[in-house]
Structures are given as C-alpha cells and as structure tokens.
Amino acid sequence: MKEYIEERAVEIANYIINEKSTVRQAAKKFGVSKSTIHKDDGVIIRIEFQGMRKASV
C-alpha cells in the first residue's frame, strides 16, 4: 500500500475524532470526496486489526 494513503487515512481519522466532525466536513477540509473518506476508513481498519481474525461462532 502506498505510504501516503496510510498517512492521509490516519490524519483524516485523527481529524474526525478530535474535531468530532462528520465525513462530509472532513472531506471538505481535506479536499477529497466522501467516498475517499470511507475508503480511508477501510485502510485504518486494516492497519488496526491486521492479523486479527474473527472469533468462531
């Protein structure tokens, strides 16, 4: 994965958390689409839970 995508994802996630902003507000602030914000959410999830597996039911 491109390092700049990971960095952007972390920066946007921190902005959303710290400012309690919406996806729409974050997209406007960073000059990207709402779809990009949602895609970056997936990047964060993969980073945070890399190697973790679902619990068996």
All heavy atoms as TSV, in Angstrom:
chain	resi	resn	atom	element	x	y	z
A	1	MET	N	N	0.841	-1.178	0.000
A	1	MET	CA	C	0.000	0.000	0.000
A	1	MET	C	C	0.886	1.241	0.000
A	1	MET	O	O	1.931	1.254	0.622
A	1	MET	CB	C	-0.880	-0.023	1.249
A	1	MET	CG	C	-1.724	1.194	1.381
A	1	MET	SD	S	-2.690	1.224	2.893
A	1	MET	CE	C	-3.421	-0.377	2.859
A	2	LYS	N	N	0.436	2.250	-0.687
A	2	LYS	CA	C	1.198	3.489	-0.749
A	2	LYS	C	C	1.218	4.145	0.630
A	2	LYS	O	O	0.200	4.252	1.302
A	2	LYS	CB	C	0.563	4.459	-1.753
A	2	LYS	CG	C	0.420	3.895	-3.140
A	2	LYS	CD	C	1.719	3.947	-3.854
A	2	LYS	CE	C	1.502	3.522	-5.293
A	2	LYS	NZ	N	2.669	3.143	-5.971
A	3	GLU	N	N	2.405	4.573	1.028
A	3	GLU	CA	C	2.573	5.158	2.355
A	3	GLU	C	C	1.747	6.436	2.522
A	3	GLU	O	O	1.183	6.679	3.583
A	3	GLU	CB	C	4.047	5.459	2.604
A	3	GLU	CG	C	4.330	5.867	4.025
A	3	GLU	CD	C	5.811	6.001	4.296
A	3	GLU	OE1	O	6.586	5.167	3.802
A	3	GLU	OE2	O	6.171	6.958	4.995
A	4	TYR	N	N	1.639	7.246	1.458
A	4	TYR	CA	C	0.897	8.497	1.584
A	4	TYR	C	C	-0.589	8.245	1.842
A	4	TYR	O	O	-1.239	9.043	2.520
A	4	TYR	CB	C	1.091	9.381	0.350
A	4	TYR	CG	C	0.368	8.929	-0.888
A	4	TYR	CD1	C	-0.898	9.401	-1.188
A	4	TYR	CD2	C	0.943	8.019	-1.775
A	4	TYR	CE1	C	-1.575	8.989	-2.322
A	4	TYR	CE2	C	0.286	7.601	-2.908
A	4	TYR	CZ	C	-0.985	8.084	-3.182
A	4	TYR	OH	O	-1.646	7.671	-4.302
A	5	ILE	N	N	-1.124	7.135	1.353
A	5	ILE	CA	C	-2.535	6.817	1.603
A	5	ILE	C	C	-2.721	6.497	3.086
A	5	ILE	O	O	-3.658	6.977	3.726
A	5	ILE	CB	C	-3.015	5.647	0.726
A	5	ILE	CG1	C	-2.995	6.061	-0.744
A	5	ILE	CG2	C	-4.420	5.201	1.134
A	5	ILE	CD1	C	-3.291	4.941	-1.716
A	6	GLU	N	N	-1.817	5.718	3.628
A	6	GLU	CA	C	-1.884	5.381	5.049
A	6	GLU	C	C	-1.759	6.634	5.906
A	6	GLU	O	O	-2.518	6.834	6.850
A	6	GLU	CB	C	-0.776	4.392	5.401
A	6	GLU	CG	C	-0.849	3.876	6.808
A	6	GLU	CD	C	0.205	2.815	7.080
A	6	GLU	OE1	O	0.463	1.988	6.191
A	6	GLU	OE2	O	0.754	2.835	8.193
A	7	GLU	N	N	-0.834	7.514	5.557
A	7	GLU	CA	C	-0.649	8.761	6.314
A	7	GLU	C	C	-1.895	9.630	6.241
A	7	GLU	O	O	-2.324	10.201	7.249
A	7	GLU	CB	C	0.559	9.523	5.781
A	7	GLU	CG	C	1.878	8.859	6.113
A	7	GLU	CD	C	3.059	9.530	5.449
A	7	GLU	OE1	O	2.877	10.606	4.820
A	7	GLU	OE2	O	4.176	8.988	5.542
A	8	ARG	N	N	-2.476	9.744	5.039
A	8	ARG	CA	C	-3.689	10.549	4.874
A	8	ARG	C	C	-4.824	9.945	5.689
A	8	ARG	O	O	-5.576	10.670	6.354
A	8	ARG	CB	C	-4.084	10.609	3.395
A	8	ARG	CG	C	-5.369	11.423	3.172
A	8	ARG	CD	C	-5.813	11.407	1.743
A	8	ARG	NE	N	-6.263	10.056	1.391
A	8	ARG	CZ	C	-6.303	9.577	0.164
A	8	ARG	NH1	N	-5.910	10.319	-0.844
A	8	ARG	NH2	N	-6.730	8.359	-0.081
A	9	ALA	N	N	-4.948	8.633	5.666
A	9	ALA	CA	C	-6.018	7.962	6.400
A	9	ALA	C	C	-5.912	8.243	7.894
A	9	ALA	O	O	-6.915	8.544	8.548
A	9	ALA	CB	C	-5.973	6.464	6.127
A	10	VAL	N	N	-4.714	8.161	8.425
A	10	VAL	CA	C	-4.504	8.419	9.851
A	10	VAL	C	C	-4.795	9.888	10.168
A	10	VAL	O	O	-5.453	10.198	11.171
A	10	VAL	CB	C	-3.071	8.030	10.275
A	10	VAL	CG1	C	-2.764	8.508	11.683
A	10	VAL	CG2	C	-2.875	6.525	10.155
A	11	GLU	N	N	-4.337	10.777	9.321
A	11	GLU	CA	C	-4.569	12.210	9.538
A	11	GLU	C	C	-6.064	12.532	9.529
A	11	GLU	O	O	-6.562	13.264	10.395
A	11	GLU	CB	C	-3.839	13.018	8.457
A	11	GLU	CG	C	-3.883	14.500	8.682
A	11	GLU	CD	C	-3.071	15.279	7.645
A	11	GLU	OE1	O	-2.424	14.662	6.776
A	11	GLU	OE2	O	-3.113	16.519	7.718
A	12	ILE	N	N	-6.784	11.968	8.579
A	12	ILE	CA	C	-8.225	12.214	8.493
A	12	ILE	C	C	-8.942	11.606	9.691
A	12	ILE	O	O	-9.827	12.233	10.273
A	12	ILE	CB	C	-8.792	11.695	7.163
A	12	ILE	CG1	C	-8.284	12.572	6.013
A	12	ILE	CG2	C	-10.314	11.673	7.181
A	12	ILE	CD1	C	-8.614	12.050	4.624
A	13	ALA	N	N	-8.556	10.396	10.069
A	13	ALA	CA	C	-9.185	9.748	11.225
A	13	ALA	C	C	-8.974	10.578	12.490
A	13	ALA	O	O	-9.911	10.780	13.270
A	13	ALA	CB	C	-8.625	8.346	11.409
A	14	ASN	N	N	-7.761	11.062	12.681
A	14	ASN	CA	C	-7.488	11.913	13.851
A	14	ASN	C	C	-8.318	13.184	13.810
A	14	ASN	O	O	-8.835	13.626	14.840
A	14	ASN	CB	C	-6.000	12.247	13.930
A	14	ASN	CG	C	-5.179	11.076	14.416
A	14	ASN	OD1	O	-5.650	10.264	15.188
A	14	ASN	ND2	N	-3.949	10.992	13.952
A	15	TYR	N	N	-8.461	13.776	12.638
A	15	TYR	CA	C	-9.272	14.992	12.499
A	15	TYR	C	C	-10.721	14.716	12.890
A	15	TYR	O	O	-11.321	15.468	13.662
A	15	TYR	CB	C	-9.198	15.516	11.064
A	15	TYR	CG	C	-10.086	16.711	10.828
A	15	TYR	CD1	C	-9.682	17.982	11.217
A	15	TYR	CD2	C	-11.336	16.573	10.238
A	15	TYR	CE1	C	-10.511	19.083	11.018
A	15	TYR	CE2	C	-12.158	17.650	10.026
A	15	TYR	CZ	C	-11.746	18.908	10.423
A	15	TYR	OH	O	-12.568	19.989	10.234
A	16	ILE	N	N	-11.276	13.628	12.362
A	16	ILE	CA	C	-12.672	13.291	12.653
A	16	ILE	C	C	-12.872	13.069	14.148
A	16	ILE	O	O	-13.837	13.552	14.738
A	16	ILE	CB	C	-13.109	12.058	11.837
A	16	ILE	CG1	C	-13.222	12.429	10.353
A	16	ILE	CG2	C	-14.436	11.495	12.359
A	16	ILE	CD1	C	-13.454	11.251	9.430
A	17	ILE	N	N	-11.953	12.361	14.769
A	17	ILE	CA	C	-12.066	12.073	16.205
A	17	ILE	C	C	-11.890	13.338	17.035
A	17	ILE	O	O	-12.713	13.644	17.903
A	17	ILE	CB	C	-11.030	11.010	16.625
A	17	ILE	CG1	C	-11.388	9.668	15.984
A	17	ILE	CG2	C	-10.946	10.902	18.142
A	17	ILE	CD1	C	-10.281	8.649	16.038
A	18	ASN	N	N	-10.829	14.087	16.767
A	18	ASN	CA	C	-10.521	15.270	17.583
A	18	ASN	C	C	-11.528	16.391	17.410
A	18	ASN	O	O	-11.864	17.076	18.376
A	18	ASN	CB	C	-9.116	15.773	17.272
A	18	ASN	CG	C	-8.052	14.798	17.697
A	18	ASN	OD1	O	-8.234	14.021	18.627
A	18	ASN	ND2	N	-6.928	14.807	17.000
A	19	GLU	N	N	-11.995	16.579	16.191
A	19	GLU	CA	C	-12.938	17.675	15.918
A	19	GLU	C	C	-14.388	17.234	16.001
A	19	GLU	O	O	-15.287	18.063	15.830
A	19	GLU	CB	C	-12.660	18.268	14.527
A	19	GLU	CG	C	-11.256	18.829	14.361
A	19	GLU	CD	C	-10.970	19.986	15.295
A	19	GLU	OE1	O	-11.878	20.820	15.537
A	19	GLU	OE2	O	-9.836	20.066	15.793
A	20	LYS	N	N	-14.599	15.928	16.196
A	20	LYS	CA	C	-15.957	15.367	16.208
A	20	LYS	C	C	-16.699	15.771	14.932
A	20	LYS	O	O	-17.868	16.162	14.975
A	20	LYS	CB	C	-16.708	15.788	17.458
A	20	LYS	CG	C	-16.082	15.278	18.735
A	20	LYS	CD	C	-16.893	15.676	19.947
A	20	LYS	CE	C	-16.332	15.078	21.200
A	20	LYS	NZ	N	-15.257	15.814	21.800
A	21	SER	N	N	-15.988	15.670	13.823
A	21	SER	CA	C	-16.561	16.109	12.558
A	21	SER	C	C	-17.286	14.971	11.851
A	21	SER	O	O	-17.131	13.798	12.196
A	21	SER	CB	C	-15.461	16.655	11.638
A	21	SER	OG	O	-14.720	15.601	11.077
A	22	THR	N	N	-18.061	15.340	10.875
A	22	THR	CA	C	-18.738	14.358	10.030
A	22	THR	C	C	-17.821	14.004	8.869
A	22	THR	O	O	-16.814	14.683	8.610
A	22	THR	CB	C	-20.041	14.940	9.459
A	22	THR	OG1	O	-19.715	16.043	8.612
A	22	THR	CG2	C	-20.978	15.401	10.576
A	23	VAL	N	N	-18.193	12.954	8.153
A	23	VAL	CA	C	-17.448	12.571	6.959
A	23	VAL	C	C	-17.470	13.710	5.953
A	23	VAL	O	O	-16.462	14.041	5.334
A	23	VAL	CB	C	-18.032	11.272	6.353
A	23	VAL	CG1	C	-17.484	11.010	4.963
A	23	VAL	CG2	C	-17.758	10.098	7.268
A	24	ARG	N	N	-18.611	14.342	5.812
A	24	ARG	CA	C	-18.752	15.456	4.861
A	24	ARG	C	C	-17.827	16.621	5.236
A	24	ARG	O	O	-17.168	17.201	4.375
A	24	ARG	CB	C	-20.196	15.926	4.836
A	24	ARG	CG	C	-20.493	16.960	3.780
A	24	ARG	CD	C	-21.969	17.219	3.726
A	24	ARG	NE	N	-22.619	15.985	3.298
A	24	ARG	CZ	C	-23.695	15.930	2.558
A	24	ARG	NH1	N	-24.281	17.030	2.165
A	24	ARG	NH2	N	-24.225	14.780	2.211
A	25	GLN	N	N	-17.757	16.949	6.507
A	25	GLN	CA	C	-16.880	18.036	6.955
A	25	GLN	C	C	-15.413	17.684	6.723
A	25	GLN	O	O	-14.633	18.538	6.289
A	25	GLN	CB	C	-17.116	18.331	8.433
A	25	GLN	CG	C	-18.459	18.963	8.723
A	25	GLN	CD	C	-18.796	18.957	10.202
A	25	GLN	OE1	O	-18.372	18.076	10.950
A	25	GLN	NE2	N	-19.592	19.940	10.629
A	26	ALA	N	N	-15.041	16.450	7.016
A	26	ALA	CA	C	-13.657	16.024	6.818
A	26	ALA	C	C	-13.296	16.039	5.333
A	26	ALA	O	O	-12.200	16.463	4.960
A	26	ALA	CB	C	-13.440	14.628	7.395
A	27	ALA	N	N	-14.210	15.591	4.501
A	27	ALA	CA	C	-13.963	15.586	3.055
A	27	ALA	C	C	-13.711	17.010	2.558
A	27	ALA	O	O	-12.777	17.251	1.776
A	27	ALA	CB	C	-15.141	14.960	2.318
A	28	LYS	N	N	-14.503	17.941	3.026
A	28	LYS	CA	C	-14.339	19.341	2.617
A	28	LYS	C	C	-13.000	19.887	3.107
A	28	LYS	O	O	-12.270	20.543	2.360
A	28	LYS	CB	C	-15.493	20.178	3.163
A	28	LYS	CG	C	-15.483	21.598	2.695
A	28	LYS	CD	C	-16.722	22.342	3.166
A	28	LYS	CE	C	-16.709	23.760	2.669
A	28	LYS	NZ	N	-17.898	24.512	3.095
A	29	LYS	N	N	-12.651	19.604	4.350
A	29	LYS	CA	C	-11.404	20.085	4.948
A	29	LYS	C	C	-10.180	19.577	4.181
A	29	LYS	O	O	-9.231	20.316	3.947
A	29	LYS	CB	C	-11.343	19.638	6.416
A	29	LYS	CG	C	-9.997	19.716	7.070
A	29	LYS	CD	C	-9.700	21.084	7.566
A	29	LYS	CE	C	-8.411	21.052	8.376
A	29	LYS	NZ	N	-7.756	22.296	8.447
A	30	PHE	N	N	-10.192	18.297	3.785
A	30	PHE	CA	C	-9.040	17.686	3.134
A	30	PHE	C	C	-9.121	17.717	1.610
A	30	PHE	O	O	-8.204	17.250	0.939
A	30	PHE	CB	C	-8.858	16.252	3.637
A	30	PHE	CG	C	-8.352	16.203	5.055
A	30	PHE	CD1	C	-9.223	16.182	6.125
A	30	PHE	CD2	C	-6.993	16.217	5.328
A	30	PHE	CE1	C	-8.767	16.164	7.431
A	30	PHE	CE2	C	-6.522	16.202	6.621
A	30	PHE	CZ	C	-7.410	16.180	7.679
A	31	GLY	N	N	-10.218	18.240	1.074
A	31	GLY	CA	C	-10.340	18.371	-0.373
A	31	GLY	C	C	-10.456	17.039	-1.101
A	31	GLY	O	O	-9.927	16.875	-2.201
A	32	VAL	N	N	-11.138	16.085	-0.459
A	32	VAL	CA	C	-11.355	14.777	-1.070
A	32	VAL	C	C	-12.853	14.473	-1.034
A	32	VAL	O	O	-13.628	15.182	-0.390
A	32	VAL	CB	C	-10.559	13.658	-0.351
A	32	VAL	CG1	C	-9.062	13.884	-0.458
A	32	VAL	CG2	C	-10.966	13.546	1.102
A	33	SER	N	N	-13.238	13.401	-1.699
A	33	SER	CA	C	-14.652	13.028	-1.720
A	33	SER	C	C	-15.029	12.243	-0.461
A	33	SER	O	O	-14.170	11.718	0.245
A	33	SER	CB	C	-14.951	12.175	-2.955
A	33	SER	OG	O	-14.328	10.914	-2.830
A	34	LYS	N	N	-16.340	12.165	-0.219
A	34	LYS	CA	C	-16.811	11.352	0.899
A	34	LYS	C	C	-16.441	9.893	0.673
A	34	LYS	O	O	-16.123	9.180	1.621
A	34	LYS	CB	C	-18.328	11.495	1.056
A	34	LYS	CG	C	-18.765	12.879	1.502
A	34	LYS	CD	C	-20.257	12.955	1.733
A	34	LYS	CE	C	-20.988	12.630	0.444
A	34	LYS	NZ	N	-22.436	12.695	0.545
A	35	SER	N	N	-16.447	9.457	-0.569
A	35	SER	CA	C	-16.063	8.077	-0.887
A	35	SER	C	C	-14.618	7.812	-0.481
A	35	SER	O	O	-14.294	6.725	0.014
A	35	SER	CB	C	-16.226	7.800	-2.383
A	35	SER	OG	O	-17.570	7.893	-2.745
A	36	THR	N	N	-13.756	8.791	-0.692
A	36	THR	CA	C	-12.354	8.644	-0.298
A	36	THR	C	C	-12.240	8.507	1.212
A	36	THR	O	O	-11.460	7.693	1.712
A	36	THR	CB	C	-11.521	9.838	-0.791
A	36	THR	OG1	O	-11.585	9.867	-2.212
A	36	THR	CG2	C	-10.079	9.753	-0.336
A	37	ILE	N	N	-13.030	9.275	1.941
A	37	ILE	CA	C	-13.017	9.180	3.401
A	37	ILE	C	C	-13.423	7.766	3.827
A	37	ILE	O	O	-12.763	7.150	4.666
A	37	ILE	CB	C	-13.965	10.211	4.054
A	37	ILE	CG1	C	-13.588	11.639	3.672
A	37	ILE	CG2	C	-14.013	10.022	5.567
A	37	ILE	CD1	C	-12.308	12.151	4.269
A	38	HIS	N	N	-14.468	7.231	3.225
A	38	HIS	CA	C	-14.927	5.889	3.573
A	38	HIS	C	C	-13.886	4.841	3.185
A	38	HIS	O	O	-13.656	3.884	3.919
A	38	HIS	CB	C	-16.267	5.583	2.917
A	38	HIS	CG	C	-17.393	6.331	3.534
A	38	HIS	ND1	N	-17.792	6.145	4.838
A	38	HIS	CD2	C	-18.208	7.285	3.031
A	38	HIS	CE1	C	-18.810	6.948	5.098
A	38	HIS	NE2	N	-19.078	7.655	4.034
A	39	LYS	N	N	-13.227	5.022	2.049
A	39	LYS	CA	C	-12.164	4.110	1.631
A	39	LYS	C	C	-11.030	4.154	2.649
A	39	LYS	O	O	-10.499	3.112	3.041
A	39	LYS	CB	C	-11.638	4.477	0.254
A	39	LYS	CG	C	-10.502	3.583	-0.231
A	39	LYS	CD	C	-9.899	4.080	-1.514
A	39	LYS	CE	C	-9.181	5.383	-1.372
A	39	LYS	NZ	N	-7.922	5.348	-0.648
A	40	ASP	N	N	-10.677	5.349	3.084
A	40	ASP	CA	C	-9.609	5.503	4.069
A	40	ASP	C	C	-9.988	4.861	5.404
A	40	ASP	O	O	-9.133	4.365	6.119
A	40	ASP	CB	C	-9.257	6.977	4.265
A	40	ASP	CG	C	-8.456	7.539	3.099
A	40	ASP	OD1	O	-8.097	6.764	2.198
A	40	ASP	OD2	O	-8.194	8.747	3.091
A	41	ASP	N	N	-11.282	4.872	5.744
A	41	ASP	CA	C	-11.732	4.168	6.950
A	41	ASP	C	C	-11.336	2.704	6.861
A	41	ASP	O	O	-10.893	2.115	7.840
A	41	ASP	CB	C	-13.254	4.249	7.108
A	41	ASP	CG	C	-13.737	5.609	7.576
A	41	ASP	OD1	O	-12.907	6.418	8.021
A	41	ASP	OD2	O	-14.957	5.849	7.484
A	42	GLY	N	N	-11.493	2.126	5.684
A	42	GLY	CA	C	-11.102	0.732	5.479
A	42	GLY	C	C	-9.612	0.537	5.670
A	42	GLY	O	O	-9.168	-0.491	6.196
A	43	VAL	N	N	-8.810	1.521	5.269
A	43	VAL	CA	C	-7.361	1.450	5.463
A	43	VAL	C	C	-7.045	1.414	6.950
A	43	VAL	O	O	-6.246	0.599	7.412
A	43	VAL	CB	C	-6.653	2.650	4.786
A	43	VAL	CG1	C	-5.192	2.730	5.196
A	43	VAL	CG2	C	-6.782	2.563	3.274
A	44	ILE	N	N	-7.689	2.277	7.714
A	44	ILE	CA	C	-7.464	2.331	9.162
A	44	ILE	C	C	-7.850	1.008	9.805
A	44	ILE	O	O	-7.130	0.479	10.648
A	44	ILE	CB	C	-8.269	3.484	9.807
A	44	ILE	CG1	C	-7.751	4.832	9.330
A	44	ILE	CG2	C	-8.224	3.405	11.333
A	44	ILE	CD1	C	-6.345	5.135	9.740
A	45	ILE	N	N	-8.984	0.461	9.398
A	45	ILE	CA	C	-9.424	-0.813	9.975
A	45	ILE	C	C	-8.405	-1.906	9.681
A	45	ILE	O	O	-8.053	-2.686	10.558
A	45	ILE	CB	C	-10.821	-1.183	9.445
A	45	ILE	CG1	C	-11.864	-0.222	10.043
A	45	ILE	CG2	C	-11.176	-2.634	9.770
A	45	ILE	CD1	C	-13.210	-0.285	9.398
A	46	ARG	N	N	-7.888	-1.953	8.459
A	46	ARG	CA	C	-6.886	-2.967	8.122
A	46	ARG	C	C	-5.606	-2.761	8.921
A	46	ARG	O	O	-4.979	-3.718	9.349
A	46	ARG	CB	C	-6.597	-2.961	6.627
A	46	ARG	CG	C	-7.677	-3.658	5.817
A	46	ARG	CD	C	-7.254	-3.876	4.382
A	46	ARG	NE	N	-7.012	-2.648	3.636
A	46	ARG	CZ	C	-7.949	-1.886	3.104
A	46	ARG	NH1	N	-9.216	-2.213	3.226
A	46	ARG	NH2	N	-7.628	-0.799	2.432
A	47	ILE	N	N	-5.208	-1.520	9.144
A	47	ILE	CA	C	-3.991	-1.238	9.918
A	47	ILE	C	C	-4.187	-1.679	11.365
A	47	ILE	O	O	-3.344	-2.353	11.940
A	47	ILE	CB	C	-3.655	0.271	9.881
A	47	ILE	CG1	C	-3.232	0.679	8.479
A	47	ILE	CG2	C	-2.557	0.614	10.884
A	47	ILE	CD1	C	-3.169	2.194	8.288
A	48	GLU	N	N	-5.296	-1.282	11.948
A	48	GLU	CA	C	-5.538	-1.545	13.369
A	48	GLU	C	C	-5.727	-3.023	13.662
A	48	GLU	O	O	-5.323	-3.504	14.705
A	48	GLU	CB	C	-6.770	-0.768	13.854
A	48	GLU	CG	C	-6.555	0.724	13.912
A	48	GLU	CD	C	-5.516	1.120	14.939
A	48	GLU	OE1	O	-5.488	0.542	16.037
A	48	GLU	OE2	O	-4.704	1.996	14.620
A	49	PHE	N	N	-6.376	-3.760	12.756
A	49	PHE	CA	C	-6.741	-5.131	13.038
A	49	PHE	C	C	-5.963	-6.133	12.184
A	49	PHE	O	O	-6.367	-7.273	12.060
A	49	PHE	CB	C	-8.252	-5.316	12.848
A	49	PHE	CG	C	-9.047	-4.459	13.787
A	49	PHE	CD1	C	-9.682	-3.325	13.316
A	49	PHE	CD2	C	-9.123	-4.753	15.129
A	49	PHE	CE1	C	-10.402	-2.509	14.173
A	49	PHE	CE2	C	-9.838	-3.951	15.998
A	49	PHE	CZ	C	-10.473	-2.829	15.516
A	50	GLN	N	N	-4.863	-5.692	11.635
A	50	GLN	CA	C	-4.060	-6.562	10.796
A	50	GLN	C	C	-3.660	-7.798	11.604
A	50	GLN	O	O	-3.151	-7.706	12.713
A	50	GLN	CB	C	-2.820	-5.830	10.309
A	50	GLN	CG	C	-2.066	-6.554	9.237
A	50	GLN	CD	C	-0.968	-5.672	8.664
A	50	GLN	OE1	O	-0.508	-4.748	9.329
A	50	GLN	NE2	N	-0.571	-5.957	7.473
A	51	GLY	N	N	-3.921	-8.940	11.023
A	51	GLY	CA	C	-3.556	-10.190	11.689
A	51	GLY	C	C	-4.601	-10.728	12.629
A	51	GLY	O	O	-4.508	-11.869	13.071
A	52	MET	N	N	-5.598	-9.932	12.957
A	52	MET	CA	C	-6.661	-10.423	13.849
A	52	MET	C	C	-7.672	-11.200	13.017
A	52	MET	O	O	-7.890	-10.912	11.854
A	52	MET	CB	C	-7.352	-9.269	14.567
A	52	MET	CG	C	-6.433	-8.544	15.529
A	52	MET	SD	S	-7.266	-7.257	16.412
A	52	MET	CE	C	-8.251	-8.194	17.535
A	53	ARG	N	N	-8.301	-12.169	13.619
A	53	ARG	CA	C	-9.278	-12.996	12.919
A	53	ARG	C	C	-10.612	-12.939	13.649
A	53	ARG	O	O	-10.665	-12.679	14.846
A	53	ARG	CB	C	-8.798	-14.438	12.851
A	53	ARG	CG	C	-7.527	-14.550	12.085
A	53	ARG	CD	C	-6.996	-15.931	12.154
A	53	ARG	NE	N	-5.669	-15.925	11.534
A	53	ARG	CZ	C	-5.183	-16.937	10.876
A	53	ARG	NH1	N	-5.864	-18.026	10.739
A	53	ARG	NH2	N	-3.983	-16.856	10.355
A	54	LYS	N	N	-11.661	-13.227	12.911
A	54	LYS	CA	C	-12.981	-13.270	13.529
A	54	LYS	C	C	-13.043	-14.433	14.520
A	54	LYS	O	O	-12.471	-15.482	14.286
A	54	LYS	CB	C	-14.062	-13.493	12.464
A	54	LYS	CG	C	-14.322	-12.297	11.595
A	54	LYS	CD	C	-15.465	-12.598	10.683
A	54	LYS	CE	C	-15.801	-11.401	9.822
A	54	LYS	NZ	N	-16.903	-11.695	8.909
A	55	ALA	N	N	-13.765	-14.197	15.587
A	55	ALA	CA	C	-13.966	-15.263	16.567
A	55	ALA	C	C	-14.912	-16.294	15.973
A	55	ALA	O	O	-15.842	-15.953	15.257
A	55	ALA	CB	C	-14.544	-14.691	17.853
A	56	SER	N	N	-14.678	-17.543	16.268
A	56	SER	CA	C	-15.571	-18.584	15.777
A	56	SER	C	C	-16.895	-18.500	16.514
A	56	SER	O	O	-16.951	-18.106	17.676
A	56	SER	CB	C	-14.950	-19.962	15.952
A	56	SER	OG	O	-14.652	-20.162	17.314
A	57	VAL	N	N	-17.950	-18.867	15.813
A	57	VAL	CA	C	-19.302	-18.769	16.388
A	57	VAL	C	C	-19.691	-20.067	17.026
A	57	VAL	O	O	-19.329	-21.102	16.696
A	57	VAL	CB	C	-20.323	-18.386	15.299
A	57	VAL	CG1	C	-21.710	-18.325	15.870
A	57	VAL	CG2	C	-19.929	-17.079	14.681
